[in-house]
Amino acid sequence: MTTNTEVKTYLNYINGEWVAADTGKTSESFNPSNKDEVLGSFQLSSANDLDKAVSAAKAGQKVWRKLAGSDRGNYLFKVANVLEEKVEYVAEAMTKEMGKTFAEAKGETLRGVAILRYYAGEGMRAVGDVIPSSDSEALMFTTRVPLGVVGVITPWNFPVAIPIWKMAPALIYGNSVVLKPASDTAVTAARVVECFHEAGLPEGVINMVTGSGSVIGQGLAEHPSVDAITFTGSNAVGKQIGRAAFDRGIKYQLEMGGKNPVIVANDADLDLAVSATISGGLKSTGQKCTATSRVIVQSGIYDEFREKLLEKVSEITVGNGMESDSWMGPVASENQLNTVLSYIEKGKQEGAKLVHGGNRLTGDETANGYFVEPTVFDEVTADMAIAREEIFGPVLALLKVDTIEEGLAMANDSEYGLSASIFTTNIGNMLEFINDMEAGLVRINAESAGVELQAPFGGMKQSSSHSREQGRAAIEFFTSIKTVFVKK
């Protein structure tokens, strides 16, 4: 039984039309705050549905690429305006589908608006350079050309911002798109695509196909008419996608996991460090690839930091994200709930000291959802699973070090290298951290989870395929350089 009297069925979007999958099969999207509430149903598509979308994208791209960059930008401005008008409509789906608070969901949706406007402006930016030729009677220059059809595979944790920060640059540089969103947030994705539809983009320029990762996601990577893949998600799936793309000789971009550290030095502003650690680690219920997970604290202030942290964590209100007094919502799914709880148990078994939380919430308001208490472990050592493996939940692991050098070595002792931060007032500590921290994003006296749309974003080591998303850097992935030589 569901709490909905009528459940909307969301369709695939192919060649400018909303169409059902040829399988005739759908699946339901549930509210993690109340698992009896169905937000909508989405298509379980086949390889044949994907073929239709890719064929439409291939035809649409031939028209789209011939438009002036400014004209493509005008379309993105229109999408931004529609999304801004629908901010609450889209944000409500996000909150009800994956759990983050409504305030966070609105903020993410408005960020999507800003990303669209940023890349709309890119349509008027330079795309090449004049290069002196050794021939005095020749002109030599570079320009950039689109790749063609771009497959976009996105996760559930940022169901508006991540699809848009991939699709917007792909589109502005003349590519067409086939979007495969995460099934857990397929309804939110459909509402985003509705904005592109209302903005009137030419047929085939943007397409969306929902369904299983093994059929649609892997199918995109293996499809002979897909020219590039951009993926955000788990390491295991990302490497599978990357191998398929590599075998076909196409460009691929992978943004994957993180085990992000914060270092708190003896000279840090402790109130700032505590506040940023909680925000970076527990906002969005810890379900960010850049979320703070390891909290490495110098011994001189360790006890004081821990007490301040526990005091603030105890004030966190957990509940339905649509309620205005909820600071932290549920985890996104039953599978995610079980993963987080299993890591909490593993932490206890390995000898870490549980000092706050660690339980599933089962009160009257939370019993029917996937709620976990914000959790803090003390006496964690660097070899424990909770200090090494990505949990993707509201769990903080406290580790004690004597020196900044020891803290940096511990922070770098990870297969991941996505983001990291340090809290210190010492310029020497700052410079050492900037120079030696092995992460694609380093932040000083700020939480690890801050990402700005106009700046390059991506990781090192196993966190990334080493390309960069967002900002001007996006042009490097979504275009190829063509060198032109003109002889009179």
Secondary structure, 3 states (H helix, E strand, C coil): CCCCCCCCECCEEECCEEECCCCCCEEEEEECCEEEEEEEEEECCCHHHHHHHHHHHHHHHHHHCCCCHHHHHHHHHHHHHHHHHCHHHHHHHHHHHHCCCHHHHHHHHHHHHHHHHHHHHHCCCCCCCECCCCCCCEEEEEEEEECCEEEEECCCCCCCHHHHHHHHHHHHCCCEEEEECCHHHHHHHHHHHHHHHHCCCCCCCEEECCCCHHHHHHHHHHCCCCCEEEEECCHHHHHHHHHHHHHHCCEEEEECCCCEEEEECCCCCHHHHHHHHHHHHHHHHHCCCCCEEEEEEEHHHHHHHHHHHHHHHCCCCECCCCCCCCCECCCCCHHHHHHHHHHHHHHHHCCCEEEECCCECCCCCCCCCCCECCEEEECCCCCCHHHHCCCCCCEEEEEEECCHHHHHHHHHCCCEECEEEEECCCHHHHHHHHHHCCCCEEEECCCCCCCCCCCCECCEECCECCCCECHHHHHHHHEEEEEEEEEC
